[in-house]
Amino acid sequence: FGIWKGQGNPDRGAAVSACRIQLVAGGQWFSVKRQQSPARCYCGCSLTAPATVRCVHNDVTVPDFSAYRRQDVLDATASSQSSSEARKGFSYLLTATTCVTAAYAAKNAVTQFISSLSASADVLALSKIEIKLSDIPEGKNMAFKWRGKPLFVRHRTQAEINQEAEVDLSQLRDPQHDLDRVKKPEWVILIGVCTHLGCVPIANSGDFGGYYCPCHGSHYDASGRIRKGPAPLNLEVPTYQFISDDVVVVG
């Protein structure tokens, strides 16, 4: 391709004294001079720039990421089926790790939320009750109010201690030895709420000389264990400690 500059029409063989054609090749200009001759035309070219442009670069270094790839997928020509088991194992491990981490985070969040709903330390301090044991004669039971519930403190006689210690555990609905329910054999501390429907039993009553619930006829012994009636469990033993031989703190 070029630009014709001169007189006449060179395509029809018109005689011209001189003409100049400028060609564009590879983004550069070339000058072509055509002169008249009786028998032939001579063309002269003067190149002002290189005639070729390199379009392919073979000296570029392609990065190699083989060090970052797993050993089982290094071969690019191998079928994906050959490494499917290894890839699935990695996916399963990643999924399991994510689930365990999420479950642990959820557990902590729920625990903190539930802890925020519990009573504060000052409220729990007020929920304790201090009882002077010398005010309770031997063989008697005294009732106190603790956290809105009746609290039974019983001063047992030696005969009651021996009787409850000899009970056959196989005969009990809720098997529990007497020594597992007391810290000192002569003192029994119980929450006075029947385990059937929540009634308040009567002390020193019933077929076993312990406690009797008049609502549905549950009988407890002097250790607070269910012996007869519909109640499924023994009377609950609260948390308590003896701070001296004469004082006990419940709660």
Buried (B, 14 or more C-beta within 10 A) or exposed (E): EBEEEBEEEBEEEEEBEEBEBBBEBEEEEBBBEBEEEEEEEEEEEEEEEEEEEEEEEEEEEEEEEEEEEEEBEEEEEEEEEEBEEEEEEEEEEEEEEEEEEEEEEEEEEEEEEEEEEEEEEEEEEEEEBEBEBEEBEEEBBBEBEBEEBBBBBBBBBEEBBEBBEEBEEEEBEBEBBBEEBBEEBBBBBBBBBBBBEEBBBEBEBBEBBBBBBEBEBBBBBBBBBBBBBBBEEBBEBBEBEEEEEEEBBBB
